[in-house]
Amino acid sequence: MSASPGRLRVLQAASVAVFALFALQLVRMQVVEGARYRVLAAQQQVRSLPVEAARGVITDRTGVVLARNRPQYAIELVPAELPTVTAARAVVLDTLGRLTGNHPASLDAAADQGMRSRDAFAPIRLRSGLDTTAAIEARAALADMPGARVVASPLRVYERGSELLPHVLGSVGPIQPAQVEARRAQGYALNAVIGQGGVEATYEAQLRGAAGTQQIAADPVGRELARLGSTPARAGDDVVLALDLGLQRAATEALRDGIAKGLPPGGRDADGKPALAAGAAVVMDVRSGELRALVSLPSYEANIFGVQGDPRAVDALLADPARPLLDRAYMEVHSPGSVFKPIVAVAALQEGIATPQTRITSTGAISIASEYDPTVQYVFRDWAAHGSLDFNGAMARSSDVYFYELAGGYREFAGLGAERVARYARAFGLGAPTGLDLPGEAAGLVPDPAWKRRAVGDAWVLGDTYTFGIGQGYLTATPLQMAVATAAIANGGEVLQPRVVAVTRGIDGANATARVVRGRVPAAPEHLAQVRAAMLAAASEGGTAADGRPAQLAIGAKTGTAEFGTRLPDGSYDSHGWFIAFAPYEQPEIAVVVYLEHGVGATHAGPVARRILEAYFADRGTAARATGEAHP
């Protein structure tokens, strides 16, 4: 039976309506919604995220690990990815506040500041140091919350050298405001962690490695949609120090004992204040410039700095009047006292002022008239009346009168004069940084008449030359500079650049730190040999440095006791104790320098050096027995 015309018309009308609806939907999707989807597609971003490289490990010369990386988890806020809708944003900030202990309002302010920064996608770290359990819980709480994330990153940890080598190792930390421009130009992210002191800073380029990248597709609010590809990170090079942790420990213990014994009676200085219990020790290879030990006391714990540092401990360090953050081996200068005399001795021999047979009599002092008023007499005292001394005897007894005359002359005896003393001091490396591969090195001061006119406004007088000749007055130096000078005497005149790093080792192999000769002492080999012989006499029976010589080992050495501070009621002063040495005498390997804030060179600093030498040669003896070698 055929449909009636009326029913056909109804079906036709319905079909037309359905197709009209389809057409309208198609138009809407293509014209109206299509524009929105095109906007969304255009807004979809392909972002390149940095993949942090593992920082290189630091070891001592024997392979003991001093600094390594340990996984840690952190909660971060990414300002550009936070929701713009107020309610959704509040949920994210409230959750972040609960997990990190920060007030949501402060997080909101931090996010706004981040949006105004150079990189709104740079994450803001809110809480570090989460363990695995806490990280899992935080990830669950922050799931599907844009602008909040939990990330894994390496934590720098200082291990067996954390209290023995904090100045050398340094620390890592966030980029500081003053560093932003330079580090951004080098490709660092604003939230990067970099070396902020010591080896960590000097060898940042080697230790950091090369960051990788992860390409992601993200939606308009920054949520990751897909991972598109990656470039792996290259781990940083490992750094091998020239330092020996065992010798560093032995030197630290010896120095600590020497400091305690050198403190003045009652533990107070001439001003009545608590005496500073401080000092430094340096052990340097005279052949290469490598440092075997570099000690500064008081010290601190390296792990209090860095990303997970202890702010209260840092504040306590900054407030400590002993200034433990200062490395006294190379950051602080003092008058070297009589350990400067070997330099004057080299100059006197080379310039023909003296010979090994030159004799000068010390009656305990010399007197000179004022250049401006002949009725005024100035007395320059020796520490004892030594009688008639030749060159070696003067070094052995550390006669001040002998070196007053070598430097400034007396009556018919012509001395070097201030300019020549200064010239040789500078030739030995004093008055300028040594080039140590650590930041913050002090230069010290080598004075001369021109300097005094410029800096003090007075003319140089003969008395200035006398005090200069015995290592006092305006002259200042670091223990490290005196180690370089001692090494130059021992090795035949090479002024070496000291270094704490021996090798950097990466995927491309090992690179030894270059041996650098910064200059040569302008002295004939026989004159340097004569000064070494005089230092041997000083370290022999009857010499002032005898207490610094280990049994069965011949060394060259010199003591120093430099006065400083307020004059005591008995006319004396507090004194710094110094001791320099090289060993073995016949074939020198190392130079040792000891500096004590309080003490006497022969009595307090010498025994410290002896213990350091004993520790060094005990290890060398063990190595010699194992290899069949013979060492003096």
QUIPE-V323336 format. One record per backbone hydrogen bond with DSSP energy under -0.5 kcal/mol. CO is the residue of the C=O (numbers start at 1). NH is the residue of the N-H. E is the energy in kcal/mol with one decimal. If there is no record, write none. Layout:
((CO | NH | E) (CO | NH | E))
This chain:
((4 | 8 | -2.0) (5 | 9 | -1.9) (6 | 10 | -1.8) (7 | 11 | -2.4) (8 | 12 | -3.0) (9 | 13 | -2.3) (10 | 14 | -2.5) (11 | 15 | -2.6) (12 | 16 | -2.5) (13 | 17 | -2.2) (14 | 18 | -2.6) (15 | 19 | -2.9) (16 | 20 | -2.1) (17 | 21 | -2.4) (18 | 22 | -2.6) (19 | 23 | -2.3) (20 | 24 | -2.9) (21 | 25 | -2.7) (22 | 26 | -2.4) (23 | 27 | -2.8) (24 | 28 | -2.7) (25 | 29 | -2.8) (26 | 30 | -2.6) (27 | 31 | -3.1) (27 | 32 | -0.7) (28 | 32 | -1.0) (28 | 33 | -3.0) (28 | 34 | -0.6) (29 | 34 | -1.0) (31 | 35 | -0.6) (32 | 36 | -1.0) (33 | 37 | -2.8) (34 | 38 | -2.5) (35 | 39 | -1.8) (36 | 40 | -2.6) (37 | 41 | -3.0) (38 | 42 | -2.3) (39 | 43 | -2.1) (40 | 44 | -1.4) (45 | 47 | -0.6) (45 | 218 | -3.3) (47 | 49 | -0.6) (47 | 216 | -2.9) (49 | 214 | -2.4) (50 | 52 | -0.6) (51 | 212 | -2.7) (54 | 236 | -3.2) (57 | 239 | -2.8) (58 | 66 | -3.2) (58 | 67 | -1.9) (59 | 241 | -3.0) (60 | 63 | -1.7) (64 | 60 | -2.1) (65 | 160 | -0.8) (66 | 159 | -2.3) (67 | 58 | -2.1) (68 | 157 | -2.9) (70 | 155 | -3.4) (72 | 153 | -2.8) (73 | 130 | -2.4) (74 | 151 | -2.6) (75 | 126 | -2.8) (75 | 127 | -1.4) (76 | 149 | -2.0) (77 | 79 | -0.6) (77 | 124 | -3.3) (78 | 81 | -1.6) (78 | 82 | -0.6) (79 | 82 | -1.2) (85 | 89 | -2.7) (86 | 90 | -2.4) (87 | 91 | -1.7) (88 | 92 | -1.8) (89 | 93 | -2.6) (90 | 94 | -2.7) (91 | 95 | -2.1) (92 | 96 | -2.6) (93 | 97 | -2.5) (94 | 98 | -2.1) (95 | 99 | -1.9) (96 | 100 | -2.0) (97 | 101 | -2.0) (103 | 106 | -0.6) (103 | 107 | -1.9) (104 | 108 | -2.4) (105 | 109 | -2.1) (106 | 110 | -2.2) (107 | 111 | -2.4) (108 | 112 | -2.2) (109 | 113 | -2.2) (110 | 114 | -2.3) (111 | 115 | -2.0) (112 | 116 | -1.0) (114 | 117 | -1.1) (119 | 122 | -1.7) (120 | 80 | -2.1) (122 | 79 | -0.5) (123 | 125 | -0.6) (124 | 77 | -2.4) (127 | 75 | -2.4) (130 | 73 | -1.1) (131 | 135 | -2.4) (132 | 136 | -2.2) (133 | 137 | -2.2) (134 | 138 | -2.3) (135 | 139 | -2.4) (136 | 140 | -2.0) (137 | 141 | -2.1) (138 | 142 | -1.9) (140 | 143 | -0.8) (142 | 145 | -2.0) (144 | 146 | -0.7) (145 | 148 | -1.4) (147 | 78 | -2.3) (149 | 76 | -2.8) (151 | 74 | -2.4) (153 | 72 | -2.6) (155 | 70 | -2.4) (157 | 68 | -2.4) (157 | 159 | -0.5) (159 | 162 | -2.1) (161 | 165 | -2.8) (162 | 302 | -2.5) (165 | 169 | -2.9) (166 | 170 | -2.4) (168 | 199 | -3.4) (169 | 200 | -1.9) (171 | 196 | -3.4) (171 | 197 | -0.6) (173 | 194 | -2.9) (176 | 179 | -2.1) (176 | 180 | -0.8) (177 | 180 | -1.0) (179 | 183 | -2.6) (180 | 184 | -2.8) (181 | 185 | -1.8) (182 | 186 | -0.9) (183 | 188 | -2.6) (184 | 187 | -1.6) (189 | 192 | -1.8) (192 | 175 | -1.2) (194 | 173 | -2.6) (197 | 171 | -0.6) (197 | 200 | -0.6) (197 | 201 | -1.1) (198 | 201 | -0.8) (198 | 202 | -2.4) (199 | 203 | -2.6) (201 | 204 | -1.4) (203 | 207 | -2.8) (204 | 208 | -2.5) (205 | 209 | -0.6) (206 | 237 | -2.9) (207 | 56 | -2.3) (210 | 234 | -2.9) (212 | 51 | -2.7) (213 | 231 | -2.8) (214 | 49 | -2.9) (215 | 228 | -3.1) (215 | 229 | -1.1) (216 | 47 | -2.6) (217 | 225 | -4.2) (217 | 226 | -1.4) (218 | 45 | -2.3) (219 | 222 | -2.6) (223 | 219 | -2.4) (226 | 217 | -3.0) (226 | 228 | -0.5) (229 | 215 | -3.1) (231 | 213 | -1.8) (233 | 235 | -0.6) (234 | 210 | -2.4) (238 | 505 | -3.1) (239 | 59 | -2.4) (239 | 241 | -0.6) (240 | 502 | -2.6) (240 | 503 | -1.9) (243 | 61 | -2.6) (243 | 245 | -0.6) (244 | 248 | -2.8) (245 | 249 | -2.4) (246 | 250 | -2.2) (247 | 251 | -2.9) (248 | 252 | -2.2) (249 | 253 | -2.4) (250 | 254 | -2.3) (251 | 255 | -2.6) (252 | 256 | -2.5) (253 | 257 | -1.8) (254 | 258 | -2.3) (255 | 259 | -2.7) (256 | 260 | -1.9) (257 | 261 | -2.1) (258 | 262 | -1.6) (259 | 263 | -0.8) (260 | 263 | -0.6) (264 | 267 | -2.5) (265 | 268 | -0.8) (267 | 275 | -2.9) (269 | 272 | -2.1) (273 | 269 | -2.7) (275 | 277 | -0.6) (276 | 278 | -1.4) (278 | 597 | -2.5) (279 | 297 | -2.5) (280 | 595 | -2.9) (281 | 295 | -3.0) (282 | 593 | -2.3) (283 | 292 | -2.6) (283 | 293 | -1.5) (284 | 286 | -0.6) (284 | 591 | -2.8) (285 | 289 | -2.4) (289 | 499 | -1.7) (290 | 285 | -3.3) (290 | 292 | -0.5) (292 | 244 | -2.4) (293 | 283 | -2.5) (295 | 281 | -1.9) (297 | 279 | -2.1) (300 | 302 | -0.6) (301 | 304 | -1.6) (302 | 305 | -1.4) (304 | 310 | -1.8) (306 | 309 | -1.5) (309 | 311 | -0.7) (310 | 314 | -2.2) (311 | 315 | -2.5) (312 | 316 | -2.1) (313 | 317 | -2.0) (314 | 318 | -2.4) (315 | 319 | -1.6) (316 | 320 | -0.8) (317 | 320 | -0.8) (320 | 323 | -1.8) (323 | 326 | -1.8) (326 | 328 | -0.9) (327 | 330 | -1.1) (327 | 331 | -2.7) (328 | 479 | -0.6) (329 | 480 | -2.2) (330 | 442 | -2.7) (334 | 477 | -2.5) (336 | 339 | -1.2) (337 | 340 | -1.9) (338 | 341 | -1.4) (340 | 343 | -1.2) (340 | 344 | -1.4) (341 | 345 | -2.7) (342 | 346 | -2.2) (343 | 347 | -2.1) (344 | 348 | -2.6) (345 | 349 | -2.1) (346 | 350 | -2.6) (347 | 351 | -2.5) (348 | 353 | -1.8) (348 | 354 | -1.6) (349 | 352 | -1.0) (355 | 358 | -1.6) (356 | 391 | -1.1) (356 | 392 | -0.5) (360 | 362 | -0.5) (360 | 389 | -2.2) (361 | 363 | -0.6) (362 | 387 | -2.7) (364 | 382 | -2.6) (366 | 380 | -3.2) (368 | 378 | -3.7) (373 | 370 | -0.8) (373 | 376 | -2.6) (375 | 377 | -0.5) (376 | 370 | -2.9) (378 | 368 | -2.4) (379 | 381 | -0.6) (380 | 366 | -2.1) (384 | 386 | -1.0) (387 | 362 | -2.5) (389 | 360 | -2.1) (390 | 394 | -2.6) (391 | 395 | -1.8) (392 | 396 | -2.7) (393 | 397 | -2.5) (394 | 398 | -0.9) (394 | 399 | -1.9) (396 | 544 | -2.7) (399 | 403 | -1.3) (400 | 404 | -2.7) (401 | 405 | -2.2) (402 | 406 | -1.9) (403 | 407 | -2.0) (404 | 408 | -3.3) (404 | 409 | -0.5) (405 | 409 | -1.6) (406 | 416 | -2.5) (407 | 417 | -3.5) (410 | 413 | -2.6) (412 | 414 | -0.5) (413 | 410 | -2.2) (417 | 421 | -2.0) (418 | 422 | -2.6) (419 | 423 | -2.3) (420 | 424 | -2.2) (421 | 425 | -2.2) (422 | 426 | -2.4) (423 | 427 | -1.8) (424 | 428 | -1.6) (425 | 430 | -2.1) (426 | 429 | -1.7) (429 | 432 | -0.8) (436 | 438 | -1.1) (445 | 447 | -0.6) (445 | 476 | -2.2) (448 | 452 | -2.3) (449 | 453 | -2.2) (450 | 454 | -2.0) (451 | 455 | -3.5) (452 | 456 | -2.2) (452 | 457 | -1.8) (452 | 458 | -0.9) (461 | 464 | -1.0) (461 | 465 | -1.2) (462 | 466 | -2.1) (463 | 467 | -2.3) (464 | 468 | -2.1) (465 | 469 | -2.4) (466 | 470 | -0.8) (467 | 470 | -0.6) (467 | 472 | -2.9) (468 | 471 | -1.9) (471 | 337 | -2.8) (472 | 475 | -1.2) (476 | 445 | -1.4) (477 | 334 | -2.2) (478 | 482 | -1.8) (479 | 483 | -1.7) (480 | 484 | -2.2) (481 | 485 | -2.3) (482 | 486 | -2.4) (483 | 487 | -2.4) (484 | 488 | -1.8) (485 | 489 | -1.7) (486 | 490 | -2.0) (487 | 491 | -2.7) (488 | 492 | -0.6) (488 | 493 | -2.5) (493 | 495 | -0.5) (493 | 521 | -2.7) (494 | 496 | -1.0) (495 | 518 | -2.5) (495 | 519 | -0.9) (496 | 498 | -0.6) (499 | 291 | -2.4) (500 | 242 | -3.3) (500 | 243 | -0.8) (502 | 513 | -3.1) (503 | 240 | -3.4) (504 | 511 | -3.2) (505 | 238 | -3.2) (506 | 509 | -1.8) (509 | 506 | -2.4) (511 | 504 | -2.2) (514 | 516 | -0.5) (516 | 497 | -2.5) (516 | 518 | -0.7) (519 | 495 | -2.9) (521 | 523 | -2.6) (524 | 527 | -0.9) (524 | 528 | -1.8) (525 | 529 | -2.4) (526 | 530 | -1.7) (527 | 531 | -1.9) (528 | 532 | -2.2) (529 | 533 | -2.2) (530 | 534 | -2.1) (531 | 535 | -2.3) (532 | 536 | -2.0) (533 | 537 | -2.0) (534 | 538 | -1.7) (535 | 539 | -1.3) (535 | 557 | -1.8) (537 | 540 | -1.2) (538 | 545 | -2.2) (540 | 543 | -2.8) (543 | 546 | -1.4) (545 | 548 | -1.9) (546 | 549 | -1.6) (548 | 550 | -0.5) (550 | 553 | -1.3) (554 | 584 | -0.5) (554 | 585 | -2.5) (556 | 582 | -2.5) (558 | 580 | -2.6) (560 | 578 | -3.4) (561 | 563 | -0.5) (562 | 576 | -2.9) (564 | 574 | -0.8) (566 | 574 | -0.5) (568 | 571 | -2.3) (572 | 568 | -3.9) (574 | 564 | -2.4) (575 | 599 | -1.9) (576 | 562 | -1.7) (576 | 578 | -0.5) (577 | 596 | -2.7) (578 | 560 | -1.9) (579 | 594 | -2.6) (580 | 558 | -2.3) (581 | 592 | -2.6) (582 | 556 | -2.0) (583 | 589 | -3.1) (583 | 590 | -2.3) (589 | 286 | -2.2) (589 | 287 | -0.6) (590 | 583 | -2.0) (591 | 284 | -2.6) (592 | 581 | -1.9) (593 | 282 | -2.4) (594 | 579 | -1.6) (595 | 280 | -2.5) (596 | 577 | -1.8) (600 | 604 | -2.9) (600 | 605 | -1.6) (601 | 606 | -2.3) (604 | 608 | -0.8) (605 | 609 | -2.0) (606 | 610 | -2.3) (607 | 611 | -2.0) (608 | 612 | -2.0) (609 | 613 | -2.8) (610 | 614 | -2.5) (611 | 615 | -2.1) (612 | 616 | -2.4) (613 | 617 | -2.7) (614 | 618 | -1.7) (615 | 619 | -1.7) (616 | 620 | -2.0) (617 | 621 | -2.2) (618 | 622 | -1.9) (619 | 623 | -2.4) (620 | 624 | -2.7) (621 | 625 | -2.4) (622 | 626 | -1.7) (623 | 627 | -1.7) (624 | 628 | -1.7) (624 | 629 | -1.1))
